[in-house]
Amino acid sequence: MALIRVNFMAQSLHRTVPLMVCLPTDKVDSAGQTPTGPFKTLYLLHGLLGSEVDWVSGTRIQRWSDERNLAVVMPAGENGFYTDHPWSTDLYSQFIGQELVAFTRRSFPLSTKRRDTFIGGLSMGGYGALINGLRFHETFGAIIMLSAALMTATALDKATKPAWFAETPAYLKHVYGPDLAAVRQSELNPQVLLQRLLAEQVELPAIYMAIGNDDGLKGVNDEFDAFLTQHQIKHVYETGPGNHEWDFWDRYLLRALNWLPLDTRAAGINSGHIG
């Protein structure tokens, strides 16, 4: 599995941005064959305070994607919740759902088929994967949400007594815009966005959700699971031992990969697997 660091000029963000890419183009199997693609692709979004290297350092994604001939693209989302910020000209949603996909498909042998293209994330990235997976439902065939920070249902209520910077009015306005009162009824609220898509009868991406039993965000994830069930939206929701932590995300990322329609061929010859 080749691990590639990329820097490119993102027009949506008006700056050069970094990303990490796992690509199985250096793998050789026992018959001497090397996969050439086009590869199924997972776009993985990190959480608050994180970076593009989080998934590689915190999980076994490089090994698991190698075993499944899966390309994985891990961009830097800073602390922007992967939403468009027209008030500051940072269009994170446009970057994730359009520009990043187009750039990586031009640059690497990736499948352009919806059924082969997935988006996932943890915490802030779980919210970003949901919002952008739904917004760009013609691009993404599946969404993975690990410990999703469904901020519109929680932090807005805490803005009067913030416990840390991510609950302050200044930060929330940076993410959602100057009119916080309007956020709940906007399409930054996943329930509002889903209701519009249901009314339009679009084909929704498959949804996988998981969260630890001791995670402070479990309540809002339970609530979203109930919303999906009420509206008969097909999804998988798993809970288990764990908190808001990498041990949980590592375990449930593997479960999410097993849920996706991926290849299950063994890893090829590489520095860690020569049998």
N, C-alpha and C positions, 0 to 999 in steps of 0.2 A: 504494500500500500504506500503510494507516494504521498508525502505530506508537503503541500506547497503553500508558501506564503505569498500573497498577492497584494500589491498596492495599485490602485487605479483611480483615475479622476472621475468622481461621481457628480454628474451634472445636477442631480436632485438635491445634493448637499453642498455643492459649490466648493468642494475640497477633495483632496486625495484621501482615500479611505483604505484601511487594511482588511483583509479577510484570510482565513485559512481554508484550504481545500484538501480533502482526502480523496485520492483518485487511484483506482485499482489498475492503472495502466502499466505498472512495473511488476506485476505478479506473473509468475510462471508456474503452470501446473505440472503434474507428474508426466504429462505427455509433451511438455515443452511448449505449450500453447500460452499465449498472452492475450487477455481480454482487450478488446478494442472499442467496445461500446456499440451503439450509444447506451449510456448508463442511466439507470434509474437514479433519481437525485433527491436528497433530503437537505433542505435549507434549515439549519439549526440556529436559533436565536438565544443569546445568553441573557442572564438576568441583570437586575440592577447592580451597579458597581462592578460589573464584569467586563469581559473583553472577548475578542475573537479567539483567544487561546483557551478559554475556560473549558470547553467540551473535551478538548484533547487532554488537558491536564487533570480534569475532574472525573472523566469516565473512560471506559474502554471502547469508545466509538471507533477509533482507528482499527482495532482488531475486528470488531463486529462488522464494520462496513466492508472490510477486506474479505471476510468470509461470505458476504452476500453480494459482492460485485456492485456495491452501492457507492455512488459519489456523494460526498457530504460537503456542503458549503456553509461556512461559519463566519458571518459578517460581524463587524463591530457596530453595535447599536447605541453606544454611549449610554446615557441615562434617559433617552428620549421616548421610551415606551413604543417605539416603532410606529408612531402616528405622525401624520403631516402637521407641521407647524408653520402655516403660512404667515403668521405674525413675525416669525424670525427667518423665514425662507428655507428652513430645514424640512424637506419633504421626505421623512423617513419611510412612510407607507409607500409612496411612489417609488422610492429607492428599492425597498424590499420586493414589492410585488411586480415591478416592471423592469427597472434599470438593471438590478442585480441579476435577475433571471436572464435578461437579454445578453448582458455582458458575459456571464458564465457559459451560456449556450454558444456564444461566438468563440469563446476561448478554449473550451474543453469539449470532448465528445459526449455530450449529454443528450438524453432523449428529450424531444420537444412535446411528447404526448402528456396529456393531463393525467392519465392513469399511472404514469411513471414519475410524477413530480409531486413531492410532499413538502410540508412545512411544519416545523415543530419548535418548541422552546420551553424554557423553565422560568417560572415566576414572571417577571416582566416580559420575558420572551414567550411565555405561554400565552399571555394576553396578546402579544404582538402576532404570534402564530395564528391565534383565533381570528382576530380582527382582519388581518391581511389574507389569511386563507379564505375567509368569507368574502371580503371585498374583491379578491381576484380568484373567484371560484372557477373561472374558466381556465385558470392556469394550474391550480393545485387540486389534486384528487383526494388528499387526506391531510388531516390536521392532528398534531400531537401536542397535548397540553399537559405539562408536568408542573404541579403546584402553581397553577396559573394565578397571577395577581390580578384579579378582576377588579381593578381599582375603582371603577365608577360605582361599585356597590359598597365600598368600604371607606377609602381614604377621604372622600368628600365630606363624610360626616365627622371626620377628625380634624378638619382644617382649623377649627376654632381652638383646639388644644393639641397641637401637633407634638408627637413624641420624638420625631426625628425629621430630617430635612425633607423626606419624601411625602410628608403629610402637611407641609407648610403651604399656605396659599400661593406663595411665589413659585414653588416648584409645580404645584398642580396647574397653575395658569401657564407655566412653561410647557406642560404636556398637553393640556386640554384646551387652552385658549383663555382669553380674559373673562369670558362669561361662564363661570363655573356653575351657575344655576341652570344653565341650559344643557349641561353635559348629559344628565340622566335621560333626556328625551332626544338626544342626538344619536347618530350611528356610531359614536365612540362607545356607546353602551351596546354590548353584543346582543342583548335581547331585542333591542330596537332594530338593529341591523338584520337579525334573523327574521323578525316579523315581516320586514319588507321583502326579504328574499323568498319567504314562504308565500307571500301574496303574489309574487311574480312567478312562482312555481319553477324556480331555477333548480338545477341539480346541485344539491349541496355536497361539499366534500365529506368523506367519512371522518368521524371525530373519535379520538381516543383521549381520555382524561385519566389522570392518576394523581393521588395526593396522599401524604402520610397522615395517619390518625392523629398525630400530635402537632400537626402543622396549624399555625394560627389562621391560615387561609382556608382551612377545610370547610368552614361554615358557608363561605360564598361559593365554593365549588359544589357543595351539596345543593345549594340553592339553584345553581346553574344546571346541575344534573336533573333536578326536579322540573325546571323549565323545559329542558330538552325532552324529557319524558312526557310532560303534559302536552307538548306540541307534536308528539310522535316523530321526533327527529332521531333517526338511528344513530346510536353512539355506544361506546364502551366506557364505563366508569369503574376504575379500580382503586381501592384503598388498601393500606397495609401499614405495618409498623414503620415508624420513621417520623422525622420532623422536616423542616425546611433545610435540607442538607444534601451533600453530594452522595453519601452512601445510598440514600433513597433514590436520587435521580439516576445513579448508575444502574441500580437494580431494575428500575421501571423503564429506563430507556431500552434495555434489552427486551423487556416485555412488549414495549411499543414496536420495536423492530420486528419482533416475531408476529405482531399483529398486521404489519404492513405486508403487501403482496410482493415479497422479495425472493431472490434466489437464495438457496441454502447450500450452495456448493462450498466445499472446504477451502480454507486459505491455501494459497500457493506457496512456493518456495520463497522465503524471505529471511531476514536476519533473526526472526523469532520463531520461525516455523519451517523446519527443513526436513520434517518426516514425510 
